Amino acid sequence: MSNVHKIVISCILGLCFVGAFLALGLSFYHTKSPVRTVSVVGLAEKDFSSDLIVQTFDFSILDMDMKAGYEKIKKEKEIVKKFLEDNGIDMKDVTFKTVSTNREEEYVYDRATERSHYEFVGYRMRQTVRIESKEIDKVEKLNLAELLSEDINISINDPSYYYTKLADLKIQMLADATKDAKNRAETIVKNAGGHLGGLKSSNMGVFQITSPNSNNEDYDWGGAFNTWSRNKRVSITMRLTYYVK
């Protein structure tokens, strides 16, 4: 092999080594160079109205004789049923729970003997009624206290309000919060002179249902779920992290 050939081969090998070292150097640089990202939180809010009301109440009687007491509460059930029907409540929306029976005693102090003891006063029979209806206005107009005029011992609970399409609403809110987060990220990166890259990660925040314009309603990290207000406000956050070019 001539000296010229040896020199050419040496030059080629040298260039190959230099190229390899350059490639390794660039690879190391890109590996060790910091990855630029931007994290933003998007928010979505929407006001909506409940489409389902749940109203519960109970009535009870106290009687020394269990059998007689049961007959009385059956008669009161019919009075309650007629009252609901007269006020336009669809009976398919009404559930009469099983009658509960408890033996009641009172703590009595005997002045003559100066002793105290428990004294049996009768059997307390209680009937719980649940109305679950989409006719919210009709249920709200019910004046259950009128049953007191029928000598019915009634106890009324506050109504609860729900939304039956909550799953669909949640999906819509997630999409809106994600869109809001992306818009925020694009604005930040653009103003900084960069370009938004691909999505690195996404995390859903807290899903809250509260009463609109409520100043005293508690927010919870696990998510508030308001049931006492007919009109509600839903809010949700999304945290997105994007690569920055």
C-alpha positions as CSV (number, residue, x, y, z in Angstrom):
1,M,0.0,0.0,0.0
2,S,1.4,3.4,-1.0
3,N,1.9,6.2,1.4
4,V,-0.8,8.2,-0.3
5,H,-3.4,5.5,0.3
6,K,-2.3,5.3,3.9
7,I,-2.7,9.0,4.4
8,V,-6.2,9.0,2.8
9,I,-7.3,6.0,5.0
10,S,-6.0,7.8,8.1
11,C,-7.9,11.0,7.2
12,I,-11.1,9.0,6.7
13,L,-10.7,7.2,10.0
14,G,-10.0,10.5,11.7
15,L,-13.1,12.1,10.3
16,C,-15.2,9.1,11.4
17,F,-13.9,9.4,15.0
18,V,-14.5,13.1,15.0
19,G,-18.0,12.6,13.7
20,A,-18.7,9.9,16.3
21,F,-17.5,12.2,19.1
22,L,-19.6,15.1,17.8
23,A,-22.7,12.9,17.7
24,L,-22.1,11.7,21.3
25,G,-21.5,15.2,22.4
26,L,-24.7,16.5,20.9
27,S,-26.6,13.5,22.3
28,F,-25.2,14.2,25.8
29,Y,-26.1,17.9,25.4
30,H,-29.7,17.2,24.5
31,T,-30.0,14.6,27.2
32,K,-28.7,16.8,30.0
33,S,-30.2,20.1,28.8
34,P,-33.3,21.1,30.9
35,V,-36.7,20.3,29.4
36,R,-38.8,23.4,29.3
37,T,-42.4,23.1,30.4
38,V,-45.3,25.3,31.5
39,S,-48.0,24.3,33.9
40,V,-51.4,26.1,34.0
41,V,-54.8,25.6,35.8
42,G,-57.9,26.0,33.8
43,L,-61.3,26.8,35.3
44,A,-64.9,26.2,34.1
45,E,-68.0,27.3,35.8
46,K,-71.7,27.0,35.0
47,D,-75.0,27.8,36.7
48,F,-77.8,25.3,36.4
49,S,-81.1,24.4,38.0
50,S,-82.0,21.1,39.7
51,D,-84.4,18.8,38.0
52,L,-85.3,16.5,40.9
53,I,-86.6,17.1,44.4
54,V,-86.7,14.7,47.3
55,Q,-89.0,15.6,50.2
56,T,-89.2,13.4,53.3
57,F,-91.4,13.7,56.4
58,D,-92.8,11.3,59.0
59,F,-95.8,11.1,61.2
60,S,-96.2,9.1,64.4
61,I,-98.6,8.0,67.1
62,L,-98.2,6.8,70.7
63,D,-100.5,4.2,72.1
64,M,-100.4,1.9,75.1
65,D,-101.7,-1.0,72.9
66,M,-99.5,-2.0,70.0
67,K,-102.3,-3.4,67.9
68,A,-104.5,-0.4,68.4
69,G,-101.6,1.9,67.6
70,Y,-101.0,0.1,64.4
71,E,-104.6,0.5,63.3
72,K,-104.4,4.2,64.1
73,I,-101.3,4.8,62.0
74,K,-102.9,2.9,59.1
75,K,-105.8,5.3,59.2
76,E,-103.4,8.3,59.3
77,K,-101.6,6.9,56.3
78,E,-104.8,7.0,54.3
79,I,-105.4,10.7,55.3
80,V,-101.8,11.6,54.3
81,K,-102.2,9.7,51.0
82,K,-105.5,11.6,50.2
83,F,-103.8,14.9,51.1
84,L,-101.0,14.3,48.6
85,E,-103.4,13.1,45.9
86,D,-105.6,16.2,46.4
87,N,-102.5,18.4,45.9
88,G,-101.7,16.8,42.6
89,I,-98.8,14.6,43.7
90,D,-98.4,11.5,41.6
91,M,-98.5,8.5,43.9
92,K,-95.9,6.7,41.9
93,D,-93.4,9.3,43.2
94,V,-94.3,8.5,46.8
95,T,-92.9,5.8,49.0
96,F,-94.3,4.9,52.4
97,K,-91.5,3.2,54.4
98,T,-92.1,0.3,56.8
99,V,-93.7,1.4,60.0
100,S,-91.2,1.4,62.9
101,T,-92.2,0.6,66.4
102,N,-90.4,1.5,69.6
103,R,-91.2,1.0,73.2
104,E,-91.1,4.4,75.0
105,E,-90.3,5.1,78.6
106,E,-90.1,8.3,80.6
107,Y,-87.8,9.1,83.5
108,V,-90.1,9.8,86.5
109,Y,-89.3,11.2,89.9
110,D,-91.6,10.0,92.8
111,R,-91.8,12.7,95.4
112,A,-93.4,10.4,97.9
113,T,-90.6,7.8,97.8
114,E,-88.0,10.3,96.7
115,R,-87.0,7.8,94.1
116,S,-86.7,7.9,90.3
117,H,-87.6,5.2,87.8
118,Y,-88.4,4.6,84.2
119,E,-92.1,4.3,83.4
120,F,-93.6,2.8,80.2
121,V,-95.7,5.4,78.4
122,G,-96.6,3.5,75.2
123,Y,-95.5,2.2,71.8
124,R,-94.3,4.9,69.4
125,M,-95.2,4.0,65.8
126,R,-93.6,6.0,63.1
127,Q,-94.3,6.1,59.3
128,T,-91.7,7.8,57.1
129,V,-92.8,9.1,53.7
130,R,-90.5,10.0,50.8
131,I,-91.5,12.0,47.7
132,E,-89.1,11.9,44.8
133,S,-90.4,13.9,41.9
134,K,-89.3,16.0,38.9
135,E,-92.3,18.2,39.4
136,I,-90.4,20.5,41.7
137,D,-92.8,23.4,41.7
138,K,-95.7,21.2,42.7
139,V,-93.8,19.6,45.6
140,E,-92.5,22.9,46.8
141,K,-96.0,24.3,47.1
142,L,-97.1,21.4,49.4
143,N,-98.0,22.8,52.8
144,L,-97.5,19.6,54.8
145,A,-98.2,21.5,58.0
146,E,-101.9,21.4,57.1
147,L,-101.9,17.8,58.2
148,L,-101.6,19.1,61.8
149,S,-105.3,20.2,61.5
150,E,-106.1,16.5,61.0
151,D,-104.5,15.8,64.4
152,I,-101.5,14.1,62.7
153,N,-98.2,14.4,64.6
154,I,-96.0,15.3,61.6
155,S,-92.3,16.1,61.4
156,I,-91.1,17.7,58.1
157,N,-87.5,17.7,56.8
158,D,-86.0,20.2,54.4
159,P,-86.1,19.2,50.8
160,S,-83.1,18.1,48.9
161,Y,-82.4,19.0,45.2
162,Y,-80.5,17.0,42.7
163,Y,-79.6,17.0,39.0
164,T,-80.1,13.8,37.1
165,K,-77.8,14.6,34.2
166,L,-74.7,15.3,36.3
167,A,-72.5,12.8,34.5
168,D,-73.0,14.6,31.2
169,L,-72.5,18.0,32.8
170,K,-69.2,16.8,34.3
171,I,-67.9,15.7,30.9
172,Q,-68.8,19.1,29.4
173,M,-67.2,21.0,32.3
174,L,-64.0,18.9,31.9
175,A,-63.8,19.9,28.2
176,D,-64.4,23.6,29.0
177,A,-61.7,23.6,31.8
178,T,-59.2,21.9,29.5
179,K,-59.8,24.4,26.8
180,D,-59.4,27.3,29.2
181,A,-56.1,25.8,30.5
182,K,-54.7,25.4,27.0
183,N,-55.7,29.0,26.1
184,R,-53.8,30.2,29.2
185,A,-50.7,28.2,28.3
186,E,-50.7,29.5,24.7
187,T,-50.9,33.1,26.0
188,I,-48.1,32.6,28.5
189,V,-45.7,30.9,26.0
190,K,-46.5,33.3,23.2
191,N,-45.8,36.4,25.3
192,A,-42.6,34.8,26.4
193,G,-41.5,34.3,22.8
194,G,-41.8,30.5,22.7
195,H,-44.0,28.0,21.1
196,L,-46.3,25.5,22.9
197,G,-45.3,21.9,22.4
198,G,-47.2,18.7,23.2
199,L,-49.1,17.8,26.4
200,K,-46.9,16.3,29.1
201,S,-49.5,15.6,31.8
202,S,-53.1,16.5,32.9
203,N,-54.8,16.3,36.3
204,M,-58.4,17.0,37.1
205,G,-58.9,19.3,40.1
206,V,-61.9,19.5,42.5
207,F,-65.4,19.2,41.2
208,Q,-67.6,21.5,43.3
209,I,-71.4,22.0,43.3
210,T,-72.4,25.0,45.4
211,S,-75.1,27.6,45.6
212,P,-74.6,30.7,43.3
213,N,-73.2,33.8,45.1
214,S,-73.0,31.9,48.4
215,N,-70.5,33.5,50.8
216,N,-70.8,31.1,53.7
217,E,-70.8,27.7,51.9
218,D,-67.9,25.5,52.7
219,Y,-65.6,24.3,49.9
220,D,-64.0,20.9,50.3
221,W,-60.8,19.5,48.8
222,G,-62.9,16.3,48.2
223,G,-65.5,18.3,46.4
224,A,-68.6,20.1,47.8
225,F,-72.0,18.7,46.8
226,N,-74.8,21.1,47.5
227,T,-78.3,19.6,47.9
228,W,-80.2,22.3,49.8
229,S,-80.4,24.8,46.9
230,R,-82.5,24.4,43.9
231,N,-80.3,26.7,41.8
232,K,-76.7,25.6,41.8
233,R,-73.2,26.4,40.4
234,V,-70.8,23.8,39.3
235,S,-67.0,24.5,39.0
236,I,-64.1,22.3,38.1
237,T,-60.3,22.9,37.5
238,M,-57.8,21.1,35.2
239,R,-54.1,21.3,35.6
240,L,-52.2,20.8,32.3
241,T,-48.4,20.7,31.8
242,Y,-47.1,21.4,28.2
243,Y,-43.7,21.2,26.7
244,V,-42.3,24.5,25.5
245,K,-40.3,24.7,22.2
